[in-house]
């Protein structure tokens, strides 16, 4: 498992992956070389899967976000449909799910017209796809890739007032 220093390193990198090794070292109280060694071990052990930039979908004309439930007809244990869905550039995520549907795909495109084309031309060209159900997102309230790490969850909760608040009510 990981210790509290590794947890701090992961928390720092999740918040800002471009944080310099020297800054991480300062924040966790280690030398730069010891910190670099820990980061490399976290990468080698698979805790850190990679580093990427978050891009603005609106700036890239990808303003339509939708979730597509996909029902497929394939033998149990095969993931042909999931693999084909994952090859489509507009598909950001593919999840094999339990229930009536087989897969849940998160997609981003420029418009509802483009979404229609995606469903007809790309999803429809996969021979094992039996049906799709689509939910279009109207507004995103929260979207993150950050995972809760250690005490990170409690740090994010708002603090309660130290003194109780009393309201006076006229009867």
JOFENDA-V213089 format. One record per helix or strand of 3 or more residues. SS is the DSSP state (~ for helix, > for strand). FROM is the first residue (numbers start at 1). TO is the last residue. If there is no record, write none. Layout:
# JOFENDA-V213089
((SS | FROM | TO) (SS | FROM | TO))
This chain:
# JOFENDA-V213089
((~ | 4 | 15) (~ | 21 | 28) (~ | 32 | 44) (> | 64 | 72) (~ | 80 | 86) (> | 91 | 96) (> | 103 | 109) (~ | 112 | 123) (> | 129 | 136) (~ | 152 | 156))
